[in-house]
Amino acid sequence: MTSYHVTEDPIKKVAIFGGTHGNELTGVFLVKHWLENDTEIQRTGLEVKPFITNPRAVKKCTRYIDCDLNRVFDPENLGKKVSKDLPYEVRRAQEINHLFGPKDNEDSYDIIFDLHNTTSNMGCTLILEDSRNDLLIQMFHYIKTSLAPLPCYVYLIEHPSLKYATTRSIAKYPVGKEFPPCAIEVYKIMEKVDYPRNENGDIAALIHPNLQDQDWKPLHPGDPVFLTLEGKSIPLGGDSTVYPVFVNEAAYYEKKEAFAKTTKLILNARSIRSSLH
């Protein structure tokens, strides 16, 4: 595993995003609070900027206006010629990339905390996109330790067939002070599972009551997963235990995702240090 020793480039700029999805109100409320009074988030030697990411969606209290802002930070969309004909969220992504990125620019923000809510029963969750980045693993370990004894899960979305172009992806990832070697438990995504559907493409079964609100709990082969309107249970196939997440997330109906299967792993990180204390 690569070791990152950040001695010359300490954290200088941190952003806190709320409202990437305009109907996820925890981040909206917090960012609006900090925009009025940012005393509690400021730290010596840091620039900390709270920011409403999708103001039009926040105003309408809807997930997005034209398309999901948290999926359009890819080179194709960011590289499109600026035009009023572009979807609102693509234009907004270009603006955000200009303000806080791009990632390889020396003036880009080091870290972006993007605050979200879910309608599934996942509790406090951190989303990790790189299992080989010591900096991120150390950061997540620090957050999990700080929140203990409250549980905090880590969802690893690193997968070759599942690409994300998220809002937070435009930032760099250095951290401050020295951290000894550490290990964290993560839940790595295996695949997304759609609802059973009829010949018209309509949902033909619901999440089984035994699975509802059971995010992060072991799901064994043969356990009921879906329940048809006729009362027939549909069990989990395969031959291995999985851990479901985003179970019955309302915003994922349009994405054809009833839940995601994950497997439990342990990630290790070497020590890192920077000049910021």
KEKE-3310 file (N, C-alpha, C; in steps of 0.2 Angstrom, whole numbers, plus 5000, padded with zeros to 4 digits):
npx = (5004:5003:5012:5008:5016:5013:5021:5025:5014:5002:4985:4975:4963:4947:4931:4913:4899:4882:4866:4868:4859:4844:4833:4838:4840:4848:4861:4858:4852:4863:4874:4868:4867:4880:4884:4879:4885:4900:4909:4911:4916:4928:4946:4962:4974:4967:4956:4940:4925:4908:4895:4881:4876:4867:4857:4845:4838:4837:4829:4817:4815:4818:4826:4834:4835:4836:4845:4854:4865:4875:4881:4887:4900:4910:4923:4918:4905:4910:4918:4910:4905:4900:4883:4866:4858:4862:4859:4853:4860:4872:4878:4879:4888:4900:4902:4905:4916:4925:4926:4930:4939:4950:4954:4968:4973:4984:4978:4966:4953:4957:4950:4933:4919:4904:4888:4875:4858:4848:4834:4834:4839:4852:4860:4874:4885:4900:4907:4918:4929:4941:4951:4965:4970:4979:4978:4964:4959:4965:4959:4945:4946:4949:4937:4928:4933:4932:4918:4914:4906:4895:4889:4898:4898:4907:4906:4912:4913:4921:4923:4925:4914:4906:4905:4907:4903:4906:4901:4911:4922:4931:4940:4957:4966:4974:4979:4980:4993:5001:4998:4997:4999:4984:4968:4953:4936:4926:4913:4912:4905:4897:4887:4872:4855:4840:4823:4811:4803:4789:4783:4781:4790:4787:4788:4787:4787:4789:4801:4805:4797:4806:4818:4817:4824:4835:4848:4866:4866:4869:4864:4858:4860:4845:4837:4822:4820:4812:4794:4780:4765:4755:4759:4770:4786:4802:4818:4835:4848:4862:4878:4884:4885:4879:4879:4867:4864:4857:4844:4829:4829:4822:4825:4832:4823:4821:4833:4833:4837:4835:4842:4859:4872:4884:4901:4910:4926:4943:4953:4969:4980:4996:5006:5004:5010:5009:5013:5004:4996)
npy = (4994:5011:5024:5040:5054:5069:5082:5094:5100:5104:5104:5117:5122:5120:5114:5113:5105:5107:5102:5096:5087:5093:5091:5085:5088:5090:5094:5105:5114:5114:5120:5133:5138:5139:5148:5160:5161:5156:5152:5140:5131:5136:5135:5138:5143:5137:5139:5138:5134:5135:5130:5131:5119:5116:5127:5130:5118:5116:5127:5123:5111:5099:5084:5086:5098:5096:5085:5072:5080:5075:5066:5070:5075:5072:5070:5072:5080:5091:5096:5101:5114:5129:5133:5139:5129:5117:5105:5111:5106:5102:5113:5119:5111:5113:5126:5124:5116:5125:5134:5127:5117:5113:5096:5093:5106:5118:5127:5122:5115:5106:5097:5091:5091:5083:5083:5072:5065:5050:5040:5027:5015:5018:5025:5034:5036:5035:5038:5030:5030:5025:5012:5011:5023:5030:5042:5045:5034:5035:5047:5043:5034:5042:5050:5040:5035:5047:5048:5037:5030:5029:5021:5021:5018:5013:5014:5007:5011:5008:5000:4991:4992:5001:5017:5033:5050:5061:5075:5078:5074:5083:5088:5088:5077:5078:5077:5083:5084:5070:5053:5037:5020:5012:5003:5000:4995:4991:4991:4984:4988:4976:4973:4981:4979:4977:4980:4966:4965:4968:4963:4975:4983:4988:4989:4974:4968:4971:4977:4965:4963:4958:4962:4976:4991:4985:4988:4985:4974:4956:4946:4931:4918:4912:4919:4929:4942:4950:4954:4948:4955:4946:4939:4931:4926:4931:4924:4928:4924:4915:4910:4915:4925:4942:4960:4971:4988:5005:5001:5000:5014:5029:5039:5031:5024:5028:5025:5012:5003:4993:4989:4988:4975:4972:4967:4963:4970:4973:4987:4993:5006:5015:5025:5043:5059:5077:5095:5102:5106)
npz = (5000:4996:5004:5011:5014:5020:5021:5016:5011:5019:5025:5019:5014:5017:5012:5016:5011:5008:5003:4991:4986:4985:4994:5005:5021:5032:5030:5023:5033:5042:5035:5031:5044:5047:5038:5043:5055:5057:5067:5075:5066:5061:5061:5066:5054:5044:5030:5030:5022:5021:5010:5000:4989:4978:4975:4968:4969:4982:4986:4980:4987:4982:4975:4964:4950:4935:4933:4943:4953:4960:4952:4940:4939:4930:4918:4905:4906:4914:4905:4895:4883:4890:4891:4890:4887:4893:4905:4921:4933:4927:4923:4935:4941:4934:4938:4952:4951:4946:4956:4967:4963:4949:4953:4952:4952:4960:4968:4972:4983:4997:5005:5004:5013:5010:5014:5017:5017:5020:5016:5020:5033:5039:5048:5054:5042:5032:5016:5006:4993:4989:4992:4994:4998:5010:5017:5017:5023:5036:5040:5040:5050:5061:5062:5065:5077:5085:5086:5093:5108:5098:5083:5068:5051:5037:5020:5006:4990:4979:4964:4949:4939:4943:4942:4950:4949:4959:4969:4979:4973:4967:4975:4984:4995:5007:5025:5042:5055:5064:5062:5068:5062:5057:5057:5048:5048:5034:5022:5007:4991:4982:4972:4964:4968:4959:4961:4959:4943:4932:4915:4909:4915:4927:4945:4954:4966:4984:4996:5008:5024:5034:5029:5029:5035:5040:5037:5035:5042:5043:5029:5024:5012:5005:5014:5016:5004:4995:4994:4985:4979:4980:4991:4991:4995:4990:4990:4995:4983:4978:4987:4998:5012:5014:5016:5017:5011:5009:5009:5002:4999:4995:4985:4976:4969:4955:4950:4949:4960:4973:4985:4990:4989:5000:5005:5020:5025:5031:5031:5030:5035:5033:5044:5043:5041:5043:5042:5048:5064)
capx = (5000:5006:5011:5008:5019:5012:5025:5026:5008:4997:4978:4974:4957:4942:4924:4908:4894:4875:4861:4869:4852:4840:4828:4842:4840:4852:4867:4856:4852:4870:4877:4865:4868:4887:4885:4877:4890:4905:4914:4912:4920:4934:4952:4968:4978:4963:4951:4934:4920:4902:4893:4875:4878:4862:4852:4838:4834:4835:4823:4811:4815:4818:4832:4837:4831:4836:4848:4857:4871:4881:4883:4889:4907:4915:4927:4913:4901:4914:4922:4906:4904:4895:4877:4860:4854:4864:4855:4855:4865:4879:4881:4881:4894:4905:4903:4908:4923:4929:4926:4934:4944:4949:4958:4975:4976:4987:4973:4960:4952:4961:4945:4926:4914:4898:4883:4869:4853:4845:4828:4836:4841:4860:4863:4880:4889:4905:4908:4925:4930:4948:4954:4972:4973:4981:4975:4957:4958:4966:4953:4939:4947:4949:4930:4925:4935:4929:4911:4913:4903:4890:4892:4899:4899:4911:4903:4917:4910:4926:4920:4926:4909:4901:4908:4903:4906:4902:4903:4917:4928:4935:4945:4963:4965:4979:4976:4985:4996:5003:4993:5000:4996:4977:4964:4945:4931:4922:4908:4913:4900:4897:4882:4866:4850:4834:4816:4808:4799:4785:4785:4781:4796:4785:4790:4782:4787:4792:4806:4802:4797:4812:4824:4816:4828:4841:4855:4872:4865:4870:4859:4861:4857:4838:4833:4818:4822:4806:4787:4775:4758:4752:4761:4775:4793:4808:4824:4842:4851:4869:4880:4888:4882:4880:4877:4863:4864:4853:4838:4822:4830:4817:4828:4835:4818:4823:4840:4832:4841:4831:4847:4866:4875:4891:4905:4914:4933:4947:4958:4975:4984:5002:5007:5005:5011:5009:5016:4999:4995)
capy = (5000:5017:5028:5047:5058:5075:5086:5100:5102:5103:5106:5124:5124:5114:5116:5109:5106:5105:5103:5093:5085:5099:5088:5082:5095:5091:5098:5112:5117:5116:5125:5139:5140:5141:5154:5165:5161:5151:5152:5134:5127:5139:5133:5142:5141:5134:5142:5133:5138:5132:5131:5127:5116:5116:5132:5130:5112:5118:5132:5119:5106:5093:5081:5090:5101:5092:5078:5072:5084:5070:5061:5074:5078:5068:5075:5074:5085:5097:5099:5104:5121:5133:5135:5139:5123:5112:5104:5116:5103:5101:5120:5120:5107:5117:5132:5122:5114:5131:5137:5122:5113:5106:5092:5094:5113:5119:5131:5118:5114:5100:5092:5093:5087:5083:5081:5069:5061:5044:5037:5020:5015:5017:5028:5038:5033:5038:5035:5029:5028:5023:5008:5011:5029:5030:5048:5044:5028:5038:5052:5040:5031:5047:5052:5034:5035:5053:5047:5031:5024:5029:5017:5025:5013:5015:5011:5007:5011:5006:4995:4993:4993:5006:5023:5039:5057:5065:5082:5079:5071:5088:5090:5084:5073:5078:5078:5087:5081:5064:5048:5031:5015:5010:4999:5001:4990:4994:4987:4986:4986:4970:4974:4984:4974:4980:4976:4962:4969:4964:4964:4982:4987:4991:4986:4969:4966:4976:4975:4960:4966:4955:4966:4983:4994:4980:4990:4983:4967:4950:4943:4925:4915:4909:4924:4933:4949:4954:4951:4950:4957:4940:4936:4926:4928:4930:4924:4929:4919:4914:4905:4919:4931:4949:4965:4976:4995:5008:4997:5004:5021:5032:5042:5026:5020:5030:5022:5004:5000:4991:4989:4986:4970:4973:4962:4966:4970:4977:4991:4995:5012:5016:5031:5048:5066:5083:5100:5106:5103)
capz = (5000:4995:5010:5009:5020:5018:5026:5013:5008:5024:5023:5019:5012:5018:5011:5019:5006:5010:4998:4984:4985:4989:4999:5011:5024:5038:5027:5021:5039:5045:5031:5032:5051:5047:5034:5047:5061:5056:5073:5077:5061:5059:5064:5065:5049:5039:5027:5030:5018:5020:5003:4997:4982:4973:4978:4965:4971:4990:4986:4979:4992:4978:4975:4959:4945:4929:4934:4949:4954:4963:4947:4934:4940:4926:4913:4899:4908:4916:4899:4890:4882:4894:4887:4894:4885:4897:4911:4927:4937:4924:4923:4942:4942:4931:4942:4958:4949:4945:4963:4972:4960:4948:4958:4951:4953:4967:4972:4973:4990:5000:5007:5004:5016:5007:5019:5014:5021:5017:5019:5023:5040:5038:5053:5052:5036:5028:5010:5004:4986:4987:4997:4994:5000:5017:5020:5018:5029:5042:5041:5042:5057:5066:5063:5068:5084:5088:5087:5097:5106:5093:5077:5061:5046:5031:5014:5001:4983:4974:4960:4942:4935:4946:4943:4952:4947:4964:4971:4983:4969:4964:4981:4986:5001:5013:5032:5047:5061:5063:5063:5068:5058:5059:5053:5049:5045:5029:5019:5000:4987:4977:4966:4966:4967:4957:4962:4953:4938:4927:4908:4908:4919:4934:4951:4955:4973:4988:5001:5013:5031:5037:5027:5030:5041:5042:5034:5038:5046:5039:5025:5022:5006:5007:5018:5012:5002:4992:4995:4980:4981:4981:4997:4990:4997:4986:4994:4993:4980:4979:4992:5003:5016:5011:5021:5013:5012:5006:5008:5001:4998:4991:4980:4972:4964:4948:4948:4949:4966:4980:4990:4987:4992:5002:5009:5025:5024:5035:5027:5034:5033:5036:5047:5039:5045:5039:5046:5052:5070)
cpx = (5004:5006:5012:5011:5018:5015:5026:5019:5002:4990:4978:4967:4952:4935:4919:4902:4887:4871:4863:4863:4848:4835:4831:4844:4845:4858:4865:4855:4858:4873:4874:4866:4876:4888:4883:4882:4894:4910:4916:4916:4926:4940:4958:4972:4974:4958:4945:4928:4914:4899:4886:4876:4873:4856:4845:4834:4833:4829:4816:4810:4814:4825:4837:4832:4830:4839:4852:4864:4877:4883:4886:4896:4912:4918:4922:4909:4905:4917:4917:4906:4899:4889:4871:4856:4857:4860:4858:4861:4872:4882:4883:4888:4901:4907:4907:4915:4928:4931:4931:4939:4948:4955:4965:4978:4978:4983:4967:4959:4955:4955:4938:4922:4907:4893:4877:4864:4851:4839:4829:4839:4848:4863:4869:4884:4894:4906:4915:4925:4937:4951:4961:4975:4973:4978:4968:4955:4959:4961:4947:4940:4947:4942:4927:4926:4932:4921:4909:4910:4897:4893:4893:4901:4903:4909:4909:4914:4915:4924:4922:4920:4904:4905:4904:4907:4903:4905:4910:4923:4933:4941:4951:4961:4970:4976:4982:4987:4999:4998:4997:4996:4989:4974:4957:4942:4927:4918:4909:4907:4901:4893:4876:4860:4843:4828:4814:4803:4794:4787:4784:4786:4793:4787:4784:4782:4791:4797:4802:4802:4803:4818:4823:4820:4833:4847:4861:4872:4866:4864:4861:4857:4850:4834:4828:4820:4816:4800:4783:4769:4753:4754:4767:4782:4798:4814:4830:4845:4858:4871:4884:4883:4884:4878:4874:4864:4859:4846:4832:4823:4826:4820:4831:4830:4820:4829:4839:4837:4836:4836:4854:4869:4882:4894:4909:4922:4936:4952:4963:4978:4990:5001:5007:5007:5011:5012:5011:4997:4989)
cpy = (5006:5021:5035:5051:5065:5080:5093:5103:5101:5106:5114:5126:5118:5117:5111:5111:5104:5107:5101:5090:5090:5097:5084:5087:5095:5095:5105:5116:5119:5121:5132:5142:5143:5147:5160:5166:5155:5150:5145:5129:5130:5136:5137:5139:5137:5139:5137:5137:5133:5134:5127:5125:5117:5120:5131:5124:5113:5122:5128:5113:5099:5090:5085:5093:5097:5085:5078:5075:5080:5065:5064:5077:5074:5072:5077:5080:5091:5100:5102:5111:5124:5135:5134:5132:5117:5111:5109:5113:5102:5108:5122:5117:5110:5123:5130:5119:5120:5135:5133:5118:5116:5102:5093:5101:5114:5123:5128:5117:5107:5095:5095:5088:5088:5080:5079:5066:5055:5042:5030:5020:5013:5021:5033:5034:5037:5034:5035:5027:5026:5019:5008:5018:5030:5036:5048:5039:5031:5043:5049:5037:5036:5049:5046:5034:5041:5052:5042:5034:5023:5025:5022:5020:5017:5011:5012:5006:5010:5000:4996:4995:4998:5013:5029:5045:5062:5072:5083:5077:5076:5090:5085:5081:5073:5080:5081:5082:5074:5058:5041:5026:5013:5006:5001:4996:4994:4989:4989:4983:4980:4971:4978:4979:4978:4976:4972:4966:4965:4966:4971:4987:4990:4986:4981:4966:4971:4973:4971:4964:4964:4959:4973:4985:4989:4982:4988:4976:4961:4947:4937:4922:4911:4914:4928:4940:4953:4950:4953:4952:4951:4936:4931:4929:4926:4930:4926:4923:4919:4910:4909:4924:4938:4954:4971:4983:4998:5004:5001:5012:5024:5035:5037:5022:5022:5027:5014:5001:4999:4991:4987:4981:4973:4967:4966:4965:4974:4980:4993:5001:5013:5023:5037:5054:5072:5089:5104:5102:5107)
cpz = (5000:5002:5008:5015:5018:5022:5023:5011:5013:5021:5024:5018:5013:5016:5014:5014:5009:5004:4991:4981:4989:4994:5005:5016:5030:5035:5025:5028:5042:5041:5031:5039:5051:5043:5038:5053:5060:5062:5074:5072:5059:5064:5062:5059:5043:5036:5026:5027:5018:5014:5002:4990:4977:4975:4975:4968:4979:4990:4985:4983:4988:4977:4970:4954:4938:4929:4941:4949:4956:4958:4940:4934:4936:4921:4907:4901:4910:4910:4893:4889:4886:4889:4891:4892:4889:4903:4917:4931:4934:4924:4930:4944:4939:4935:4949:4956:4948:4952:4968:4969:4954:4953:4958:4951:4960:4971:4974:4981:4991:5001:5006:5008:5013:5011:5016:5019:5017:5020:5022:5030:5041:5044:5050:5048:5033:5022:5007:4997:4984:4993:4998:4996:5008:5021:5021:5023:5036:5044:5044:5049:5062:5067:5067:5076:5088:5090:5092:5104:5101:5087:5072:5056:5040:5025:5008:4994:4978:4971:4953:4938:4938:4947:4945:4951:4952:4965:4974:4979:4967:4969:4981:4993:5007:5020:5036:5052:5059:5066:5063:5063:5061:5054:5054:5046:5040:5026:5011:4996:4982:4971:4969:4964:4965:4960:4957:4949:4934:4920:4906:4911:4925:4940:4953:4962:4977:4993:5006:5020:5035:5035:5028:5036:5043:5038:5038:5042:5041:5035:5022:5016:5009:5012:5014:5010:4999:4994:4989:4983:4982:4987:4996:4991:4992:4990:4991:4989:4982:4985:4997:5006:5014:5017:5016:5015:5008:5004:5008:5001:4993:4985:4974:4968:4957:4946:4948:4954:4972:4986:4986:4992:4994:5005:5014:5025:5030:5030:5032:5031:5037:5040:5042:5044:5040:5044:5050:5058:5073)
residu = (MET:THR:SER:TYR:HIS:VAL:THR:GLU:ASP:PRO:ILE:LYS:LYS:VAL:ALA:ILE:PHE:GLY:GLY:THR:HIS:GLY:ASN:GLU:LEU:THR:GLY:VAL:PHE:LEU:VAL:LYS:HIS:TRP:LEU:GLU:ASN:ASP:THR:GLU:ILE:GLN:ARG:THR:GLY:LEU:GLU:VAL:LYS:PRO:PHE:ILE:THR:ASN:PRO:ARG:ALA:VAL:LYS:LYS:CYS:THR:ARG:TYR:ILE:ASP:CYS:ASP:LEU:ASN:ARG:VAL:PHE:ASP:PRO:GLU:ASN:LEU:GLY:LYS:LYS:VAL:SER:LYS:ASP:LEU:PRO:TYR:GLU:VAL:ARG:ARG:ALA:GLN:GLU:ILE:ASN:HIS:LEU:PHE:GLY:PRO:LYS:ASP:ASN:GLU:ASP:SER:TYR:ASP:ILE:ILE:PHE:ASP:LEU:HIS:ASN:THR:THR:SER:ASN:MET:GLY:CYS:THR:LEU:ILE:LEU:GLU:ASP:SER:ARG:ASN:ASP:LEU:LEU:ILE:GLN:MET:PHE:HIS:TYR:ILE:LYS:THR:SER:LEU:ALA:PRO:LEU:PRO:CYS:TYR:VAL:TYR:LEU:ILE:GLU:HIS:PRO:SER:LEU:LYS:TYR:ALA:THR:THR:ARG:SER:ILE:ALA:LYS:TYR:PRO:VAL:GLY:LYS:GLU:PHE:PRO:PRO:CYS:ALA:ILE:GLU:VAL:TYR:LYS:ILE:MET:GLU:LYS:VAL:ASP:TYR:PRO:ARG:ASN:GLU:ASN:GLY:ASP:ILE:ALA:ALA:LEU:ILE:HIS:PRO:ASN:LEU:GLN:ASP:GLN:ASP:TRP:LYS:PRO:LEU:HIS:PRO:GLY:ASP:PRO:VAL:PHE:LEU:THR:LEU:GLU:GLY:LYS:SER:ILE:PRO:LEU:GLY:GLY:ASP:SER:THR:VAL:TYR:PRO:VAL:PHE:VAL:ASN:GLU:ALA:ALA:TYR:TYR:GLU:LYS:LYS:GLU:ALA:PHE:ALA:LYS:THR:THR:LYS:LEU:ILE:LEU:ASN:ALA:ARG:SER:ILE:ARG:SER:SER:LEU:HIS)
# end
